[in-house]
Amino acid sequence: VAPGTRVLTMPGAGYAACANAGAACVSDAAFLLFLHDDAALAPSAIAAMVEVAYAANAGIVTPKIVAFDDPRSLVTVGWDLDAFANPSARVESGELDQGQLDEVVDVDAAPGAAMLVRRDLFEALGGFDEAFELIGEDIDLSVRARRAGARIVSAPHAKVRHRGVRHERTRRARRRRSVGAAIVEERVGLAEAERLWRKRRASRLIIES
């Protein structure tokens, strides 16, 4: 752990609540970076996102997200949203990074796997809506930010590798690992039915808001 790092333990809390609690611990930063624990930043990623934020006067910046084990494979560079707030990646499945998306552009939403948010905007919006336990809190924040007049832009020269949650058709994926003398079983994926339920619930909450 880096010097000065503060680790919060919040058993049972959803991602939105944890992210809000973490943001509340930071008092002297112009920007907040939200990053999933299965994502890895390129060395210059944060600097590139901050540079774009200032140059574009953006409230939220999303990096170029690539596959964790194959950085040539694009995952997305921001999201487009349909009328029901369902996100779609701005790349084709299996599309390779050949510089075709290396322009700074406005996008509808920023994936929560890695997003830079201007601190004053985050506070004005009241942070993430904690009604979203998992899936949708990033889209909701993006929608509210755009309604408030903030820009959401891509920073394609900021690269982030992301492993992502596996979706299992019949069961929740789990893995076992050793912690001292004990064997711990932990959940690492979502059953497809639960994933669809969470996506539909997120869309309903966003539309209702």
C-alpha positions as CSV (number, residue, x, y, z in Angstrom):
1,V,0.0,0.0,0.0
2,A,1.3,3.4,-0.9
3,P,2.3,5.8,1.9
4,G,-0.6,7.9,3.1
5,T,-3.1,5.4,1.8
6,R,-6.3,5.0,3.9
7,V,-8.2,1.7,3.6
8,L,-11.9,1.6,4.5
9,T,-13.6,-1.7,5.4
10,M,-17.4,-1.6,4.8
11,P,-18.8,-5.2,4.9
12,G,-22.1,-5.6,3.1
13,A,-22.0,-2.1,1.5
14,G,-22.6,-1.6,-2.2
15,Y,-20.1,-0.1,-4.6
16,A,-21.8,3.3,-4.6
17,A,-21.8,3.6,-0.8
18,C,-18.1,2.5,-0.7
19,A,-17.1,5.0,-3.4
20,N,-19.0,7.9,-1.6
21,A,-17.2,7.0,1.7
22,G,-13.9,7.0,0.0
23,A,-14.5,10.4,-1.7
24,A,-15.5,11.8,1.7
25,C,-12.0,11.1,3.0
26,V,-10.4,13.4,0.4
27,S,-10.6,17.1,1.1
28,D,-7.8,18.7,-0.9
29,A,-8.1,17.3,-4.5
30,A,-9.6,19.0,-7.6
31,F,-10.5,15.6,-9.0
32,L,-11.6,12.2,-7.8
33,L,-10.5,9.0,-9.5
34,F,-12.8,6.0,-9.2
35,L,-11.1,2.7,-10.1
36,H,-12.3,-0.9,-9.7
37,D,-10.0,-3.3,-8.0
38,D,-9.6,-5.4,-11.1
39,A,-8.3,-2.5,-13.2
40,A,-4.7,-1.3,-13.7
41,L,-3.7,2.2,-14.8
42,A,-1.0,2.8,-17.4
43,P,1.8,5.0,-15.8
44,S,0.6,8.2,-17.5
45,A,-3.1,7.5,-17.4
46,I,-4.1,9.9,-14.6
47,A,-2.0,12.8,-16.0
48,A,-3.6,12.3,-19.4
49,M,-7.1,12.3,-17.9
50,V,-6.5,15.5,-15.9
51,E,-5.0,17.2,-18.9
52,V,-8.1,16.4,-21.0
53,A,-10.4,17.5,-18.1
54,Y,-8.8,21.0,-18.1
55,A,-8.5,21.3,-21.9
56,A,-12.1,20.3,-22.5
57,N,-13.5,21.8,-19.4
58,A,-15.1,18.4,-18.6
59,G,-16.8,17.3,-15.5
60,I,-16.1,13.6,-16.1
61,V,-13.4,11.9,-18.1
62,T,-13.3,8.3,-19.2
63,P,-10.1,6.6,-20.4
64,K,-9.5,4.0,-23.1
65,I,-10.4,0.7,-21.4
66,V,-8.8,-2.4,-22.8
67,A,-8.8,-6.1,-21.9
68,F,-6.6,-6.9,-18.9
69,D,-4.7,-9.8,-20.4
70,D,-4.6,-8.3,-24.0
71,P,-4.1,-4.5,-24.1
72,R,-4.5,-4.6,-27.8
73,S,-8.2,-5.6,-27.4
74,L,-10.6,-2.6,-26.9
75,V,-13.3,-2.8,-24.3
76,T,-14.7,0.7,-24.7
77,V,-13.8,4.4,-24.8
78,G,-16.9,5.7,-23.1
79,W,-20.5,4.6,-23.5
80,D,-23.4,5.6,-25.7
81,L,-26.9,5.3,-24.0
82,D,-30.2,4.5,-25.6
83,A,-33.6,5.9,-24.6
84,F,-33.8,3.5,-21.7
85,A,-30.3,4.4,-20.4
86,N,-28.8,1.1,-21.5
87,P,-25.1,1.4,-22.3
88,S,-23.4,0.2,-25.4
89,A,-19.6,0.1,-26.0
90,R,-18.3,2.4,-28.7
91,V,-16.3,-0.5,-30.2
92,E,-17.1,-3.8,-31.9
93,S,-16.6,-7.0,-30.0
94,G,-13.0,-8.1,-30.4
95,E,-12.0,-4.8,-32.0
96,L,-8.2,-4.2,-31.8
97,D,-6.7,-0.8,-30.9
98,Q,-5.2,0.7,-34.0
99,G,-5.6,4.3,-33.0
100,Q,-9.0,4.6,-34.6
101,L,-10.5,6.1,-31.4
102,D,-7.7,8.4,-30.4
103,E,-9.7,11.7,-30.6
104,V,-11.1,13.4,-27.6
105,V,-14.9,13.3,-28.0
106,D,-18.0,13.7,-25.9
107,V,-19.7,10.5,-24.7
108,D,-23.0,9.8,-23.0
109,A,-21.6,8.0,-20.0
110,A,-18.4,6.9,-18.3
111,P,-17.9,3.3,-17.1
112,G,-17.3,3.2,-13.4
113,A,-14.3,0.8,-13.9
114,A,-12.2,3.9,-14.3
115,M,-13.6,7.5,-14.2
116,L,-12.2,10.8,-13.3
117,V,-14.7,13.2,-11.8
118,R,-14.3,16.9,-10.9
119,R,-14.7,17.1,-7.2
120,D,-17.0,20.1,-7.1
121,L,-19.3,18.4,-9.6
122,F,-19.4,15.2,-7.6
123,E,-20.3,17.1,-4.5
124,A,-22.9,19.2,-6.3
125,L,-24.6,16.0,-7.5
126,G,-24.5,14.4,-4.1
127,G,-22.1,11.6,-5.2
128,F,-23.3,8.2,-6.4
129,D,-26.9,7.2,-5.7
130,E,-26.6,4.5,-3.1
131,A,-29.8,2.9,-4.3
132,F,-27.6,1.3,-6.9
133,E,-25.8,-1.5,-5.1
134,L,-24.0,-2.9,-8.2
135,I,-24.5,-1.9,-11.9
136,G,-25.9,1.4,-12.9
137,E,-24.4,3.9,-10.4
138,D,-21.9,5.1,-13.0
139,I,-24.6,5.6,-15.7
140,D,-26.8,7.4,-13.2
141,L,-24.0,9.7,-12.2
142,S,-23.2,10.4,-15.8
143,V,-26.9,11.2,-16.7
144,R,-27.2,13.6,-13.8
145,A,-23.9,15.2,-14.7
146,R,-25.0,15.9,-18.2
147,R,-28.4,17.2,-17.0
148,A,-26.4,19.7,-14.9
149,G,-24.6,20.9,-18.0
150,A,-21.3,19.1,-17.5
151,R,-19.4,17.5,-20.3
152,I,-18.3,13.8,-20.3
153,V,-15.3,13.3,-22.6
154,S,-13.0,10.5,-23.5
155,A,-9.2,10.5,-22.9
156,P,-8.0,7.9,-25.4
157,H,-4.4,8.3,-24.5
158,A,-5.1,7.3,-20.9
159,K,-5.1,3.5,-21.0
160,V,-6.6,1.3,-18.3
161,R,-6.6,-2.5,-18.4
162,H,-9.8,-4.0,-16.9
163,R,-10.5,-7.6,-16.2
164,G,-14.2,-7.2,-15.6
165,V,-16.8,-9.5,-13.9
166,R,-17.6,-12.8,-15.5
167,H,-21.2,-13.6,-16.3
168,E,-22.2,-17.2,-15.6
169,R,-25.3,-18.6,-17.2
170,T,-26.3,-21.1,-14.5
171,R,-24.5,-20.1,-11.3
172,R,-22.5,-17.5,-9.5
173,A,-18.9,-17.9,-10.2
174,R,-16.8,-18.5,-7.2
175,R,-13.1,-19.2,-6.4
176,R,-11.3,-20.6,-3.5
177,R,-8.1,-19.1,-2.1
178,S,-5.9,-19.7,1.0
179,V,-5.8,-17.1,3.8
180,G,-3.3,-18.4,6.3
181,A,-4.5,-21.8,7.3
182,A,-8.1,-21.2,6.2
183,I,-9.7,-21.8,2.7
184,V,-11.9,-18.9,1.8
185,E,-14.5,-19.1,-1.0
186,E,-15.4,-15.8,-2.6
187,R,-17.8,-14.7,-5.3
188,V,-16.2,-13.4,-8.5
189,G,-19.1,-13.3,-11.0
190,L,-22.8,-12.9,-11.5
191,A,-25.3,-15.4,-12.8
192,E,-26.7,-14.1,-16.1
193,A,-30.2,-13.9,-14.6
194,E,-29.0,-11.7,-11.8
195,R,-26.9,-9.5,-14.2
196,L,-30.0,-8.9,-16.4
197,W,-32.2,-8.2,-13.3
198,R,-29.6,-5.6,-12.0
199,K,-29.4,-3.9,-15.5
200,R,-33.2,-3.6,-15.7
201,R,-33.4,-2.3,-12.2
202,A,-30.7,0.2,-12.9
203,S,-32.5,1.4,-16.0
204,R,-35.8,1.8,-14.1
205,L,-34.2,3.8,-11.3
206,I,-32.5,6.1,-13.8
207,I,-35.7,6.7,-15.8
208,E,-37.7,7.3,-12.6
209,S,-35.2,9.8,-11.4
